[in-house]
Amino acid sequence: MGFSLSRVRTETCPLFQSVVWMPLASPATPARNRRARLASQPHLAWLFALQGANQNLSAFFLRKAGTSYPAMNPDAHTSDLFPDFSPVPQMVFVNERVSFQTEGNQRVILVHGVVHSHYSREDRTAETYALVSLYESGYADQNDLARLFGYSTRTLRRFQERLHSRGLNALVRPEGRPADGSLPKPSPRDRTILRLKAQGISNRGIAGRLGLSEMMIRKILRRLGWQPAPEATLPLLPQADAPAKPVTISDSSADQISLPAPLPPPPQRQEPGVKPAAQSFDQNPLDRSMDRLWAALGLLDDALPLFAPAQNLPRAGVLLAIPALVASGLLSAAEKIYGSLHPSFYGLRTTLVAYVLLALLRIPRPEALKEYSPGELGRIVGLDRMPEVKILRRKLSQLAARKGSHALGQEIAQQRIREHGHVFGFLYVDGHVRAYHGKHTIPKAYVTRVRLAAPATTDYWVNDKRGDPLFVVTAEANAALTRMLPTVLGEVRKLLGPKRRATVVFDRGGWSPKLFRELLALDFDLLTYRKGRTRRIAEARFTQHKAKLDGRRVRYLLHEQPVRFLKGKLRLRQITRLTEGGHQTPIVTSRWDLRAIVLAYRMFERWRQENFFKYVREEYLIDALADYEIEPDDANRSVPNPARKAIEKELRRMRVQLAKLRANYAAITLEARPRRLPRTAAKKAKEKLRTEIAQAKARLEKLQAQHHALPRRVPVAEAQKGQAVVKLSTERKHLTNVLKMVAYHIESDLLELIRPHYKRVEEEGRTFIQAALQDAADLEPIEDQLRITLAPLSSPHRSRVLETLCQALNQTHTRFPGTQLEIHYAIAACPARPKSGQVSEVPCQEF
């Protein structure tokens, strides 16, 4: 540390009881004398060999003090095996962390039982430096240190100011205040703190970087008179692309610790609108320790993907999704909305790419990551390992805390409309109920799968005419479709623009002629099933209609006619289909320009949305909870009065009881006329029944009065009788829904690419895409290309379809996100069929 320390006796082990430690760094001890002392004590070589250190480079050396160790000196006396233990000096505790011992002229300070410093009590420089270090590291308070070491707090603060302003030498010989009364100039450490603060780094981040406490950083900034600049002039985080400047921490004029500045990145080919790749501080793609260090220091926002050559890497076929992922606009939209996460190795881009690819690999929840090799998964995205469960959870929580999932979903929906606008002429709207089985009390909804009303949350999805999702909205308190349609269509209008007209397709849950009139006023057309009983149409009036729609031949028996609602104010078109079993299904629409068979086909294709719900529920687990957080719900929201429901139940029971009594009275009366019962018995029975009927009627009238006195609806806080009014948190769940929706879009886009080349695309298309994404592949980074060679699939015709898919993806010239590597896909050649008498080493598998 730049000053001399005397010998300090060690009490930690009997073996070292007669050994003293002396610093080699002391200026008073020449290097020649240190080497001579070590050479004169060959029995110490075992200790340095055990430590794995070089004798000439060790920070301390051992000096024998009067006794030899039998293991190194065969002439030692037997008594030396049992050294005489001297009494342990009394321990003085400063607080629960810091303590010190004093023996004679020597003193040792310990922090959590570990030696922090040791010095001679006559060495004031060493003691003052140790006290300042304890305070600035946050281990002890100035008042406690001053009280137990015999100083005043003012003196300790003076030592601290001298150390910061003029280094360690100022503690040896204090200098007076300048004659002009000016304050000392900021020390190098003060300048470092000011520079880091100007970069927008928090006090906690600066403290962790410099090894000080957060309180110490606040006091230094207050002493320096630092004031925050206007928000518009300071970035939140340092630029990740710019190399960091050296950070120098000066404790004295002699000792400095400098963090070297990284080399500037090599020039890279850039394209308009493409953000240049960040810089990596590692050379080995399988060891990213330097990047992790820079991220821990707050100098790296996201790790640059580095790919290592790999042979037969499992699940590397998921990289087929990268072109569609880039085209989806997810990464650009997320950067626009979220900006950047805190400096970290797994930044925003890495988190989103990893989550979507994991969803495509059927790892839809972070908890499932523990079942897979993090190294293999990490190599797929250009990292040494995939983020583990708690890391991915924390990243999702950070994104959810910024409340940007709704805006992210809207940006992705707009990008989807720009690229596939022709499929949004018809929009399917329906609700999906997510059942809840937790301990909190939340509103109930009817779960169709189990045919039971249970605690649940309802999400309303909007899908295009192919069944692909556009966006999702979570209903407040499981609101019905009739209440949510105006809200949902308001979001649709923002996406489509003010002039484009679309047809909304929904089921009977949205039946409401008043709502239909509102939808027409909003420039939307409607197509839905007619609810309620209708007059049956004669089968002779149905005509057969044929057409080829979406590549399929369709044939229906249809009848159409105009119908009116709201006392003739609303005129719509009704199309009725007759099935082979004689069932008639009426459809109501406001479209008069399309053929009846087209409208009937679009109505019956609503099952595409139901199939979507079933698929993502099983494959992507959209019903699973994203977290266990809850949010306060609207306590003034009105709900049906539970007290009124209880009385209604009792009323039904009393009406049934009264009906039974009256039926018994009538039966006794009828049986008494033909004299089947004695007159006296019949009279007594009738008297008893009259009394019971009168009591039942009185009870019924009383319940009816109570029922009319109670309000129909009450605030939910009153209904729950003191229980907390809560709902499940929506932000993180909505974010995961958006990411899984992007994954489903990627599957759909890949499906469209293979549709002309795969005959059974309707039956096995998505199964084929799953097999391709799970396929193994070879990775070969070459200059500015990333070559991905996939293994052949289970049969030659499937491998040929995969090869066609690779050729189509190569035409996109996609670069891997965060790099300048253009991805090139290929499929390994299938070995030629062997001739007769020859055996192929790796034959192709055919079915």
Long-range contacts (C-beta under 8 A, 24 or more apart in sequence): 1-25, 1-126, 1-129, 1-168, 1-252, 1-255, 2-27, 2-168, 2-252, 2-254, 2-255, 3-123, 3-125, 3-126, 3-129, 3-168, 3-172, 4-28, 4-123, 5-118, 5-119, 5-120, 5-123, 5-126, 6-105, 6-106, 6-119, 6-120, 6-123, 7-63, 7-106, 8-106, 8-108, 8-118, 8-119, 9-103, 9-106, 11-88, 11-89, 11-101, 14-83, 14-85, 15-69, 16-62, 17-83, 17-85, 17-86, 18-64, 18-65, 18-66, 18-67, 18-83, 19-62, 19-63, 19-64, 19-65, 20-62, 20-63, 20-65, 21-60, 21-62, 21-118, 22-60, 22-61, 22-63, 23-59, 23-60, 24-58, 24-59, 24-60, 24-61, 25-59, 34-61, 37-61, 37-63, 42-72, 43-68, 43-69, 43-72, 43-73, 46-71, 46-72, 92-148, 94-134, 94-140, 94-144, 94-145, 94-148, 95-139, 95-140, 95-141, 95-144, 97-139, 97-140, 98-134, 98-139, 98-140, 109-134, 111-139, 124-171, 124-172, 125-168, 125-171, 125-172, 128-159, 128-163, 128-171, 129-163, 129-168, 129-171, 131-156, 131-159, 132-156, 132-159, 132-160, 132-163, 135-160, 135-216, 136-160, 136-212, 136-213, 136-216, 137-211, 137-212, 137-213, 137-216, 138-212, 138-213, 138-214, 138-215, 138-216, 163-251, 164-189, 164-190, 164-220, 167-250, 167-251, 167-252, 167-253, 168-251, 168-252, 168-253, 168-254, 169-252, 169-253, 186-224, 187-250, 188-248, 188-249, 188-250, 189-249, 189-250, 189-251, 190-220, 190-224, 192-247, 192-248, 192-249, 193-217, 193-220, 193-221, 193-224, 194-221, 194-224, 194-226, 195-245, 196-247, 197-221, 197-226, 198-229, 198-234, 199-234, 199-235, 199-237, 199-238, 200-234, 200-235, 200-236, 200-237, 200-238, 201-238, 201-298, 205-298, 209-247, 209-297, 209-298, 210-249, 211-249, 236-339, 236-340, 237-298, 237-301, 237-340, 237-342, 237-343, 238-298, 238-299, 238-343, 240-278, 240-279, 240-299, 240-300, 240-301, 240-302, 240-340, 240-343, 241-265, 241-276, 241-278, 241-279, 243-279, 244-294, 244-299, 259-297, 262-294, 268-820, 269-784, 269-820, 270-820, 274-815, 276-820, 277-304, 277-818, 277-819, 277-820, 278-302, 278-304, 278-818, 279-304, 280-304, 280-306, 282-306, 284-308, 285-379, 285-382, 285-384, 286-379, 286-384, 287-384, 288-345, 288-383, 288-384, 291-345, 292-345, 295-343, 295-344, 295-345, 297-343, 298-343, 299-343, 300-343, 300-344, 300-345, 301-340, 301-341, 301-343, 301-344, 301-347, 301-348, 302-340, 302-341, 302-344, 302-345, 302-346, 302-347, 302-348, 302-349, 302-350, 302-818, 303-345, 303-346, 303-347, 303-350, 303-383, 304-382, 304-818, 304-819, 305-350, 305-381, 305-382, 305-383, 305-816, 305-817, 305-818, 305-819, 305-821, 306-382, 306-383, 307-379, 307-382, 307-779, 307-781, 307-786, 307-821, 308-379, 308-779, 308-781, 309-778, 309-779, 309-780, 309-781, 310-379, 310-778, 310-779, 311-778, 312-776, 312-777, 312-778, 312-791, 313-376, 313-379, 313-380, 313-776, 313-777, 313-778, 313-779, 314-376, 314-776, 315-361, 315-376, 315-377, 315-380, 315-773, 315-774, 315-775, 315-776, 316-379, 316-380, 316-775, 316-776, 316-777, 316-778, 316-779, 316-788, 316-790, 317-772, 317-773, 317-774, 317-775, 317-776, 317-777, 317-790, 318-357, 318-360, 318-361, 318-380, 318-773, 318-774, 319-357, 319-380, 319-777, 319-788, 319-823, 320-750, 320-772, 320-773, 320-790, 320-805, 320-806, 320-809, 320-825, 321-356, 321-357, 321-360, 321-743, 321-746, 321-750, 321-773, 322-814, 322-816, 322-817, 322-823, 323-809, 323-812, 323-814, 323-823, 324-745, 324-746, 324-749, 324-750, 325-353, 325-356, 325-357, 325-742, 325-746, 325-817, 326-814, 326-815, 326-817, 327-419, 327-749, 327-812, 327-814, 328-412, 328-415, 328-416, 328-742, 328-745, 328-746, 329-411, 329-412, 329-415, 330-356, 330-408, 330-412, 330-739, 330-742, 331-817, 333-408, 333-411, 333-412, 333-415, 334-408, 336-411, 337-402, 337-404, 337-407, 337-408, 337-411, 338-399, 338-402, 338-404, 338-408, 341-395, 341-398, 341-399, 342-398, 346-387, 346-391, 346-395, 348-399, 349-817, 349-818, 350-381, 350-383, 350-387, 350-818, 351-387, 351-392, 351-395, 351-396, 351-399, 352-739, 353-381, 353-817, 354-381, 354-386, 354-387, 354-392, 355-392, 355-396, 355-736, 355-739, 356-739, 356-742, 356-743, 356-746, 357-381, 358-386, 359-620, 359-739, 359-740, 359-743, 360-743, 360-746, 360-747, 360-773, 361-773, 361-774, 362-619, 362-770, 364-619, 364-620, 364-621, 364-624, 364-740, 365-621, 365-624, 366-392, 366-393, 366-396, 379-779, 382-816, 382-818, 382-819, 393-627, 396-626, 396-627, 396-732, 396-735, 396-736, 397-627, 397-732, 399-732, 399-735, 400-627, 400-729, 400-731, 400-732, 400-735, 401-731, 403-731, 405-731, 405-732, 405-734, 405-735, 405-738, 406-734, 408-735, 408-738, 409-471, 409-472, 409-734, 409-738, 409-741, 410-471, 410-491, 410-494, 410-495, 412-471, 412-738, 412-741, 412-742, 413-470, 413-471, 413-495, 414-495, 416-470, 416-745, 417-470, 417-495, 417-496, 420-464, 423-464, 423-465, 423-466, 423-468, 424-464, 424-465, 424-470, 424-496, 424-502, 425-465, 425-502, 425-503, 426-464, 426-465, 426-502, 426-503, 426-505, 426-527, 426-602, 427-462, 427-463, 427-464, 427-465, 427-470, 427-492, 427-502, 427-503, 427-504, 427-505, 428-462, 428-463, 428-464, 428-465, 428-467, 428-505, 428-506, 428-606, 428-608, 428-609, 429-460, 429-461, 429-462, 429-463, 429-481, 429-485, 429-488, 429-489, 429-504, 429-505, 429-506, 429-510, 430-460, 430-461, 430-481, 430-506, 430-507, 430-509, 430-606, 430-609, 430-610, 430-613, 431-458, 431-459, 431-460, 431-461, 431-475, 431-481, 431-484, 431-509, 432-458, 432-459, 432-460, 432-461, 432-613, 432-622, 433-457, 433-458, 433-478, 434-458, 434-459, 434-622, 434-623, 435-623, 436-728, 438-625, 438-628, 440-630, 440-726, 440-728, 441-720, 441-723, 441-726, 442-726, 442-727, 442-728, 443-477, 443-478, 443-639, 443-727, 444-478, 445-478, 457-727, 457-728, 459-737, 460-484, 460-488, 461-609, 461-612, 461-613, 462-488, 462-491, 462-492, 463-608, 463-609, 463-612, 465-602, 465-605, 466-608, 466-748, 467-605, 467-608, 467-609, 467-611, 467-612, 468-612, 468-744, 468-745, 468-748, 469-612, 469-741, 469-744, 469-745, 470-495, 471-495, 471-741, 472-734, 472-737, 472-738, 472-741, 474-730, 474-733, 474-734, 476-634, 476-637, 477-633, 477-634, 477-637, 477-639, 477-727, 480-509, 481-506, 481-507, 481-509, 481-510, 482-509, 482-510, 482-511, 482-512, 482-515, 485-510, 485-515, 485-519, 486-515, 486-518, 486-522, 489-519, 489-522, 489-524, 492-524, 493-522, 501-525, 503-527, 503-589, 503-591, 503-602, 505-602, 505-603, 505-606, 506-606, 507-606, 513-565, 513-566, 513-570, 514-566, 516-565, 516-570, 516-572, 516-590, 517-566, 517-569, 517-570, 520-590, 525-589, 525-590, 525-591, 526-588, 526-589, 526-590, 527-587, 527-588, 527-589, 527-590, 527-591, 527-599, 527-602, 527-603, 528-587, 528-588, 528-589, 528-603, 529-585, 529-586, 529-587, 529-588, 529-603, 530-574, 530-586, 530-587, 530-588, 534-584, 534-586, 536-584, 537-576, 537-578, 537-584, 539-578, 539-582, 542-576, 542-578, 545-595, 545-596, 545-597, 545-600, 546-597, 547-595, 547-597, 547-598, 547-601, 549-597, 549-598, 549-601, 554-597, 554-601, 556-597, 556-600, 556-601, 558-596, 558-597, 558-600, 560-596, 563-588, 575-599, 575-600, 612-744, 615-766, 616-740, 616-744, 620-740, 620-743, 620-744, 622-737, 622-740, 625-728, 625-733, 626-732, 626-733, 626-735, 626-736, 627-729, 627-732, 627-733, 629-728, 629-729, 629-732, 630-726, 630-727, 630-728, 630-729, 631-726, 631-727, 631-728, 631-729, 631-730, 632-724, 632-725, 632-726, 632-727, 633-716, 633-725, 633-726, 633-727, 634-716, 634-725, 635-715, 635-716, 635-717, 635-725, 636-715, 636-716, 636-717, 637-715, 637-716, 637-725, 638-713, 638-714, 638-715, 638-716, 639-713, 639-714, 639-715, 639-716, 639-719, 640-712, 640-713, 641-710, 641-711, 641-712, 641-713, 641-714, 641-719, 642-719, 643-710, 644-707, 644-710, 644-711, 644-712, 647-703, 647-706, 647-707, 647-710, 648-707, 650-703, 651-700, 651-703, 651-704, 651-707, 654-696, 654-699, 654-700, 654-703, 655-700, 657-696, 658-693, 658-696, 658-697, 658-700, 661-689, 661-692, 661-693, 661-696, 662-693, 664-689, 665-689, 665-690, 665-693, 750-805, 753-804, 753-805, 753-808, 753-809, 754-801, 754-804, 754-805, 757-800, 757-801, 757-804, 758-801, 768-798, 768-801, 771-798, 772-802, 772-805, 775-802, 778-828, 781-821, 784-820, 784-821, 784-822, 785-821, 785-822, 785-823, 785-824, 786-816, 786-819, 786-821, 786-822, 786-823, 786-824, 787-824, 787-826, 788-823, 788-824, 788-825, 788-826, 789-826, 789-827, 789-828, 790-825, 790-826, 790-827, 790-828, 791-827, 791-828, 792-827, 792-828, 792-830, 792-844, 794-845, 794-847, 795-844, 795-845, 795-846, 795-847, 796-830, 796-844, 796-846, 799-827, 799-830, 799-844, 802-827, 803-827
